[in-house]
Amino acid sequence: MKKIYISLFSLSVFFFAGCTNDFLDIDQNESVLTDDIESFNNNEGAASFVTAIYSKFLDFDMSSFPWIGLTSIASDDADKGSSPGDTGGDKDLLDALTHNSSSPSVRDVFNANYVGINRCNQALNIIPKLTKADEALRNRLIGEAKFLRAVMYFTLVKTYGGVPIVDRLPNPSSEEDKLMLLTRKSSAEVYAYIENDLKDAIAALPEKSAYPSNEKARASKGAAHGVLAKVSLYQQKWQNVIDNCNAITGYSLSPDYAKMFRLEGENDAESLFEIQGTSLNNSSQAKGIKQYSQVQGARGAGGWGWGFNTPSQSLINAYETGDVRKAATIIFRGTTLYDGRVVPNTVENAAYNYKAFSSKFTDADDSDTNIKYMRYAEVLLMKAEALNELGQSSTAIPLLNQIRSRAGLPNTTALSQSEVRQAIWKERRVELAFEHDRFFDLVRTGQAVSAFAKEGKTFIKGKHEVFPIPFEFIRQSGGITTQNPNY
């Protein structure tokens, strides 16, 4: 489907969420209708359980302000932005790397992903029982659910380190299930679990080209190979990175970098997977990614948003002269945008995130802006990095140059393995700016301490590589769950 949002009948068990802040509570109004399962026993009913998973990515706590805080504002690519006195709840703390286990963004991202995981578990539990639904459809839906669960666990492990693995619908009254819910696994165990889900997804999912045009947004075999390559990249399993990148076919670089981040570039030939925005339905706005564009829009007189997540001077300086990606990534005060909108000199901040801009819904809560979760450009960069780490720099360089050529830049001058490594890391920064990778790239490549020192910030080794486990989760575990070091 072009845009995917929740069905009223696709209900979930929110054992990690809710107003009660009790991670083990089940809202009975949101539980599976086990007595009425027959009403779901058809193609539409089966699909509705997976639609409910996709819909979670549209929520404020999943892909919007809290996630922006952890991935972008906390990095050297962005500053808090907005008005000096507007903290955004905790965005000032994230910007200064002084966040703690009670920070709302830390809590919200953790909770949201477990809500999504529970929807995956629900789908995986129910769909095999819907025998009146087409078997091929059921198999594909199971593949989608496993892909999406892997994406959520990947978010959790790179954000918090080892976390509990919940792989079925739990019974909170069971002591065994309480231990499952609260006991942290090692990062290695979580990564192994993710890999298994992705391998199952690869076996079940079709290529993107096999989907009809109105379903290009769904998870595909190429997307699963791409995420598995990235999971391998984070573990420095270099040959696995290469093998999965080689398995990705049918994609190409978009000729126009800027257009990828406009409505016309959604789910294009470069896109492996996107978190979908919204479209018009009879001139009324359907649900998009909650306030994703709004919180990052220009703030002040003549502006249209809250003004958070503004490009840092460090990011601005990272672009080489002639790099077309700079103007496509950063909105500068006093300029005119592609749709004719003038950004007046009266807005509060000097620059804003262009990739979050929605032309049609500039000041609306929800917008038509997609989040590019993975693009073919990243596939090329991952493969180049892995080849270089295996000593095949001469083979890596042409892949890097493909990215530079599209950006309007000459071939890299890097030749040695060390030079090529630095060139690839720099290229990742400017190619993927504001696509929620920079903080994690700094950590996994060991650049964090020096990068933040240049910003006048202290990245504490042995602490800031991950964010803290939320305080409420630690408290409710009664000592079963341990906190990350130095928090």
C-alpha positions, 0 to 999 in steps of 0.5 A: 500500500502507498500509505499504511495506517492502523485498522480499527480491528487490528488491536494490540497487546501493549504490555510495555506501554500505557498511561499507567507506566506499568510495563507488565500491564495489559490493556484488556481493551487492546487485546487480541479478540481470540473469541472472534478470530473467525472474523479475521479468517480471510485475506483482509483480516490477515493483512490487518495484523501486519498493517497494525505493525506498519502503523506503529512507525507513524506514532510520535514516540516511534519515529518522530520527536523522541527518535529525532532527539536520540539519533540526530540532536544527540549527534554532532550533525545537529543542535537542539535548535528552536528557542533557547528556552524551549527544551523540547522536554529533554532535547537540551540534555540530549544535545549536551550529552547530559541525558539520564534514565528518566529522560522522556525520549529515552523512555519513549523510544524504548516503550514504542519499539516494544509495543511494535514488537508485540504487534509483530508477535501478535501477527505471528501468532494469529496469521498461521491460524487464519487458514481461509486466507491465501497461503502465499499471502500468509507466508508473505505477511509472516515475512513482513512481520519478521522483517519489521520485528528485526528492524525494531530490535535493531533499533533497540540494540544499537540504542540501548545495548542488550535488551530483553528478547520477547518473541511471543505474546506474554502472560504477565501473570506467569513468573516465567514470562515476567523473567522473559520480559525483564531479563536483558540478553547480551548484544550478541544474543540480540543480534543473533535473533535479528539475523534469524528474523531477517533470514526468515524474511528473505526466504518469505518476501518477494522482490520489490519489483514483484509488488503492484505499484500501490504496494511498493511501500511493503518490506521486500527481499531487497530491504531484508538483505539491506538491513542484514548487511547493516546488522553485519556492518555493526558487528564488523562481519565484513564478508556478510556485508558484502554478500548481502549487498551483492544479493540486492538487485534491481535498485539504482541511484536516483539521478537527482539527490534533492528530489528523493526527499520530495513527494515525487521521490517517495519509494523510488528506484533508490529506495529499499525501505521507507517509513511512510508519510501520508496522502490525501483522501478526498481532500482530507489528510490521512495519518502521517508520521506524527509531527515529524515535519512540524517539530523540525520546521522553521520557527519564528515570524514567517516560519511554520514549525517548532525549529528543533534539530537544526544543522550544526556548523560542523555538518555545514562545513563537512560539505565540499564546494560544489556538493549538491547535497548541501542545498538539498539537506539544509534550509538556510534562512533568507533563501527560497525553497523548491516550491517557491516558499521564502524562508524569511530572515525573521525565523529564529534559527540560521538553518533547518533540516530540508529532508523533513520539509513538507511542501503541502502540509508545512504547519500541519501535525501530520505531513506527507514526508517519508523517512528514508530508512535505507537507500541504495546509496547506503548499500554501496557505501556499506559494501565499500566499507566492508571491501576496504576493511578486507584490504580490497581498497581498489575495489571499494574506491569505484563504489565511493566514486559513484556516490560522489559523482551523483553529488557533483564531486570529482573522484576521491583522492584517497588511495591507502586503506586508512585514507579510503576508510576516512573518505567513506566515513565522511561520505556517509556523513554528508550522504546520509545526514538527518537520516538517523544514522550519524550518532550510531556511526560515530559510536561503531567507528570509534570517532565519537570522542574526537567528534564531540570534542570538536563540538565542545562536548564530552563523550564519555567512553564506556557510557555514551556508546548507548543510552540508559535503560529507562528508569521506570523499567529498571524500577519495575523489574525489581532488580532483574534488569541491570542499568548500562554502565555509568548511568 
